[in-house]
Amino acid sequence: MYLADRTWPELGSYVAEESVAVVPLGSTEQHGPHLPLATDHLIAEALAAAAADRTGFLRTPTINIGVSPHHRQFHGTMWVDPPEFRDYVESFTRNLAYHGIDRVVYVNAHGGNVEHLREVGRRLHEDGEVYAVEWMWDESIPGLVNDLFERNGPHAGPKETAMITHIAPDLVREEKLEAARDEGLVDLRDAETVVHGARTFYDAADNSPNGAFGDPTDVTPEKAAELFEAAADQLVQLLEWLDAQRIEDLLPEPHVDPQPGSRRER
């Protein structure tokens, strides 16, 4: 169920029976010479839509711009600063809670959002108002990603190329795949960005001249379909698990006795 397509009485019927919401988040940032800037939010939205359709849970509009200043050197990249991003996500999640949602899955497809979404989830959990967790699609199927692609990359590599090949193949610049590989960084071990135990880089441009990592030529439609379906299945299972939990078991445990400041029996 897509929230924005529904009327308010229809949503009232939903929250009378259900309390789960799926929130897709991504970014609008460079993804090498072969993938669109929309890559991350397209992936998040497609996975969230597939899982919501299969389970019947509520899906919100997609958050298209995330924490991406580490890609700022490349044309078109957009970003919001971390504090504003965290506050925004927390605010609209509290809005969902006001309407009766008490458990949320952030369907995330951008690495720069991870720590901030987890911080928002921690804040909300601490307040005991809503249980929200961050879900990163490729972290749900790491074994499959490694099995399918010999030379992976954390950004604009074969796994993201495969997802866009499945979701929106017309947006993949196939004539640029070899350039993405040959003019980017295929193996992170060649970057020499850790010196005496210190990470010496901050931006993608410090490592890859064209913003791509890994070998995106190692993608086929069959691999792309397998990757998407595996990730969507993991998300469906997470949503079904979350729905089956008692909210009391998801929110913070009570303080052990005696409570701070309580009078102790003498």
GIQUIJO-V738113 format. One record per pair of residues at least 12 apart in sequence whose ideal C-beta (glycine too) atoms are under 10 Angstrom apart, sorted by the first residue. I is the first residue (numbers start at 1). GAP is how many residues later the second one is. Records with the same first field share a line. If there is no record, write none. Layout:
# GIQUIJO-V738113
I=GAP + GAP
This chain:
# GIQUIJO-V738113
1=13 + 17 + 20 + 21 + 51 + 52 + 54 + 55 + 56 + 57 + 58
2=20 + 46 + 47 + 50 + 51 + 56 + 57 + 58 + 59
3=18 + 19 + 20 + 49 + 55 + 56 + 57 + 58 + 93 + 96
4=55 + 56 + 57
5=54
6=52
8=91
11=47 + 88 + 89
12=87 + 88
14=42 + 43 + 44 + 85 + 86 + 87
15=43 + 81 + 84 + 85 + 86 + 87
16=84
17=39 + 83
18=37 + 38 + 39 + 40 + 82 + 83 + 85 + 225
19=38 + 39 + 77 + 78 + 81 + 82 + 83 + 84 + 85 + 111 + 112 + 223 + 224 + 228
20=32 + 35 + 36 + 37 + 38 + 81 + 82 + 83 + 84 + 85 + 111 + 219 + 220 + 222 + 223
21=31 + 36 + 37 + 38 + 39 + 72 + 75 + 76 + 78 + 79 + 80 + 81 + 82 + 83 + 84 + 85 + 109 + 111 + 218
22=22 + 25 + 26 + 27 + 29 + 30 + 33 + 35 + 36 + 37 + 38 + 82 + 83 + 84 + 85 + 113 + 213 + 216 + 217
23=21 + 25 + 35 + 36 + 37 + 38 + 39 + 40 + 66 + 69 + 70 + 73 + 78 + 81 + 82 + 83 + 84 + 85 + 94 + 109 + 111 + 112
24=16 + 17 + 18 + 19 + 20 + 21 + 22 + 23 + 24 + 25 + 27 + 28 + 35 + 36 + 37 + 38 + 39 + 40 + 81 + 82 + 83 + 84 + 85
25=15 + 16 + 19 + 20 + 23 + 35 + 37 + 38 + 39 + 40 + 41 + 60 + 64 + 81 + 82 + 83 + 84 + 85 + 88 + 91 + 92 + 109
26=12 + 13 + 14 + 15 + 16 + 17 + 18 + 19 + 36 + 37 + 38 + 39 + 40 + 42 + 81 + 82 + 83 + 84 + 86 + 87
27=12 + 13 + 14 + 17 + 36 + 37 + 38 + 39 + 40 + 41 + 44 + 50 + 51 + 52 + 53 + 81 + 82 + 83 + 84 + 85 + 86
28=12 + 13 + 36 + 37 + 38 + 40 + 43 + 48 + 49 + 50 + 51 + 82
29=12 + 36 + 37 + 38 + 39 + 40 + 41 + 42 + 43 + 45 + 47 + 48 + 49 + 50 + 81 + 83 + 126 + 127 + 175 + 182
30=38 + 41 + 42 + 43 + 44 + 45 + 46 + 47 + 125 + 126 + 174 + 175 + 180 + 181 + 182
31=40 + 43 + 46 + 124 + 125 + 126 + 129 + 130 + 133 + 149 + 180 + 181 + 185
32=42 + 121 + 123 + 124 + 125 + 128 + 129 + 141 + 144 + 145 + 147 + 148 + 149 + 151 + 152 + 172 + 176 + 178 + 179 + 180 + 181 + 182 + 184
33=41 + 123 + 140 + 142 + 143 + 144 + 146 + 147 + 150 + 151 + 177 + 178 + 179
34=122 + 126 + 127 + 130 + 137 + 138 + 139 + 140 + 141 + 142 + 143 + 144 + 145 + 146 + 147 + 150 + 176 + 178 + 182 + 183
35=120 + 121 + 122 + 125 + 126 + 128 + 129 + 130 + 133 + 136 + 137 + 138 + 141 + 142 + 145 + 176 + 177 + 181
36=40 + 128 + 132 + 134 + 135 + 136 + 137
37=27 + 31 + 34 + 37 + 38 + 39 + 40 + 41 + 134
38=26 + 126 + 129 + 130 + 133
39=70 + 71 + 116 + 117 + 121 + 122 + 124 + 125 + 128 + 129 + 132 + 133
40=24 + 25 + 26 + 28 + 68 + 69 + 70 + 71 + 72 + 73 + 97 + 115 + 120 + 123 + 124
41=21 + 22 + 23 + 24 + 25 + 68 + 69
42=20 + 22 + 67 + 118 + 121 + 122 + 125 + 126 + 129
43=64 + 65 + 66 + 67 + 94 + 95 + 116 + 117 + 120 + 121 + 123 + 124 + 125 + 185 + 188
44=18 + 19 + 20 + 22 + 62 + 63 + 64 + 65 + 66 + 69 + 91 + 92 + 93 + 119
45=14 + 16 + 17 + 18 + 19 + 62 + 64 + 122
46=16 + 61 + 63 + 91 + 117 + 118 + 120 + 121 + 122 + 182 + 185 + 186
47=60 + 61 + 62 + 88 + 90 + 93 + 116 + 120 + 181 + 184 + 185 + 187 + 188 + 189
48=12 + 14 + 57 + 58 + 59 + 60 + 61 + 87 + 89 + 184 + 187 + 191
49=13 + 58 + 118 + 183
50=117 + 178 + 179 + 181 + 182 + 183 + 185 + 186
51=54 + 56 + 84 + 180 + 181 + 182 + 183 + 184 + 185 + 186 + 187 + 188 + 189
52=55 + 183 + 184 + 187
53=179 + 183
54=178 + 179 + 181 + 182 + 185 + 186
55=180 + 181 + 182 + 184 + 185 + 188
56=183 + 187
57=44 + 46 + 48 + 179 + 182 + 183 + 185 + 186
58=38 + 41 + 43 + 46
59=48
60=32 + 33 + 35 + 36 + 41 + 44 + 47
61=31
62=45 + 47
63=17 + 22 + 25 + 26 + 29 + 43 + 45 + 47 + 50
64=14
65=12 + 13 + 14 + 15 + 20 + 23 + 45
66=12 + 13 + 14 + 16 + 19 + 23 + 42 + 43 + 44 + 45 + 46 + 47 + 48 + 50 + 51
67=12 + 13 + 14 + 15 + 16 + 17 + 18 + 19 + 43 + 44 + 45 + 46 + 47 + 48 + 49 + 50
68=12 + 17 + 42 + 43 + 44 + 45 + 136
69=12 + 13 + 43 + 133 + 134
70=41 + 42 + 85 + 131 + 132 + 133 + 134 + 135 + 136
71=41 + 84 + 85 + 132 + 133 + 134 + 140
72=131 + 132 + 133
73=130 + 131 + 132 + 133 + 138
74=129 + 130 + 131 + 134 + 136 + 137
77=127 + 134
79=33
80=36
82=30 + 31 + 33 + 34 + 37
83=33
85=27 + 28 + 31 + 32 + 34 + 35
86=27 + 29 + 30 + 31 + 33 + 34 + 37
87=33 + 36
88=32
89=15 + 17 + 24 + 27 + 28 + 30 + 31 + 32 + 34 + 35 + 43 + 45
90=26 + 27 + 29 + 30 + 31 + 33 + 34 + 37 + 40 + 42
91=29
92=12
93=13 + 24 + 27 + 28 + 30 + 31 + 36 + 37 + 39
94=29 + 30 + 33 + 35 + 36
96=34 + 36
97=27 + 30 + 32 + 33 + 34 + 35
98=31 + 32
101=29 + 30 + 31
102=27 + 28 + 29 + 30 + 145 + 148 + 149
103=27 + 28 + 29 + 30 + 136 + 139 + 140 + 142 + 144 + 147 + 148
104=16 + 17 + 20 + 26 + 27 + 28 + 29 + 30 + 138
105=16 + 26 + 27 + 28 + 29 + 30 + 130 + 133 + 134 + 137
106=12 + 14 + 15 + 26 + 27 + 28 + 29 + 30
107=27 + 28 + 29 + 30 + 124 + 128 + 131 + 132
108=26 + 27 + 28 + 29 + 31
109=26 + 27 + 28 + 29 + 51 + 54 + 122
110=26 + 45
111=25 + 27 + 28 + 43 + 44
112=43
113=21 + 23
114=20 + 22 + 25
115=19
116=18
117=15 + 16 + 17 + 18 + 19
118=14 + 15 + 16
119=15
120=12 + 14
121=12 + 13
124=127
125=125 + 126 + 127
126=125 + 126
127=124 + 125
128=119 + 122 + 123 + 124
129=122
130=117 + 120 + 121
131=111 + 114 + 116 + 118 + 119 + 120 + 121
132=118
133=105 + 109 + 117
135=96 + 99 + 100 + 103 + 104 + 107
136=95
137=22 + 23 + 26 + 90 + 91 + 93 + 94 + 95 + 97 + 98
138=14 + 16 + 21 + 22 + 25 + 89 + 93
139=92 + 95
140=90 + 91 + 92 + 93 + 94 + 95 + 97 + 98
141=18 + 85 + 86 + 88 + 89 + 90 + 92 + 93
143=87
144=15 + 79 + 82 + 83 + 86 + 87 + 90
145=12 + 13 + 14 + 17 + 82 + 85 + 86
146=13
147=76 + 79
148=14 + 70 + 71 + 72 + 74 + 75 + 76 + 78 + 79 + 82
149=12 + 13 + 65 + 66 + 67 + 69 + 70 + 74 + 78
150=64 + 65 + 68
151=30 + 35 + 36 + 37 + 62 + 63 + 64 + 65 + 66 + 67
152=34 + 35 + 36 + 61 + 62 + 63 + 66
153=27 + 28 + 31 + 32 + 33 + 34 + 35 + 55 + 59 + 60 + 61 + 62 + 63
154=31 + 34 + 50 + 53 + 59 + 60
155=29 + 30 + 49 + 52 + 53 + 56 + 57 + 58 + 59
156=24 + 28 + 48 + 52 + 54 + 55 + 56 + 57 + 58 + 60
157=23 + 24 + 27 + 28 + 29 + 55 + 56 + 57 + 58 + 59 + 61 + 62
158=19 + 23 + 55 + 56 + 57 + 58 + 59 + 60 + 61 + 65 + 66 + 69
159=55 + 57 + 60 + 64 + 65 + 68 + 72
160=52 + 53 + 54 + 56 + 59 + 67
161=13 + 16 + 19 + 51 + 53 + 54 + 55 + 56 + 57 + 58 + 62 + 63
162=54 + 56 + 57 + 58 + 59 + 60 + 61 + 62 + 63 + 64 + 65 + 66
163=56 + 61 + 64 + 65 + 68
164=52 + 55 + 60
165=51 + 54 + 55 + 56 + 58 + 59 + 60 + 62 + 63
166=53 + 55 + 56 + 57 + 58 + 59 + 60 + 61 + 62 + 63
167=57 + 61
169=52 + 55
172=44 + 47 + 52
174=42 + 43 + 45
176=34 + 36 + 40
177=35 + 38 + 39 + 40 + 41 + 42
178=37 + 38 + 39
179=31 + 33 + 37
180=28 + 30 + 31 + 32 + 33 + 34 + 35 + 36 + 37
181=29 + 31 + 32 + 33 + 34 + 35 + 36 + 37
182=28 + 30 + 33 + 35
183=25 + 26 + 27 + 28 + 29
184=20 + 23 + 24 + 25 + 26 + 27 + 28 + 29 + 30 + 31 + 32
185=19 + 22 + 23 + 24 + 25 + 26 + 27 + 28 + 29
186=22 + 26 + 27 + 28 + 29 + 30
187=26 + 27 + 28
188=19 + 20 + 25 + 26
190=17
191=15 + 16 + 17 + 22
192=15
193=13 + 14
